[in-house]
Amino acid sequence: MNAAIIEIIAGVLTGVLTISGTILANIIQSNRRDELQDERLKHIEQMVLEKIDNLREKVEKHNQVIERTYKLESKVENLEKRG
């Protein structure tokens, strides 16, 4: 009878330790996954910001061309009126 109780206690302890180990492993894996996701998101954010900066530069250049075009058109109109 004592042997049966010892075997039951050993089985319960084994089950508890197995479950505890599994839960701990899942927590650690989850933390690693979160860290990797954070790194990926930071990298994506940096890429998006760089692309936004590039687009901003292109828009500024475009706007400068448009402004110069309007000035040129105005000068051409003035020359046509004189001519």
Stockholm file with secondary structure:
# STOCKHOLM 1.0

chainA/1-83         MNAAIIEIIAGVLTGVLTISGTILANIIQSNRRDELQDERLKHIEQMVLEKIDNLREKVEKHNQVIERTYKLESKVENLEKRG
#=GR chainA/1-83 SS CHHHHHHHHHHHHHHHHHHHHHHHHHHHHHHHHHHHHHHHHHHHHHHHHHHHHHHHHHHHHHHHHHHHHHHHHHHHHHHHHHC
#=GC SS_cons        CHHHHHHHHHHHHHHHHHHHHHHHHHHHHHHHHHHHHHHHHHHHHHHHHHHHHHHHHHHHHHHHHHHHHHHHHHHHHHHHHHC
//
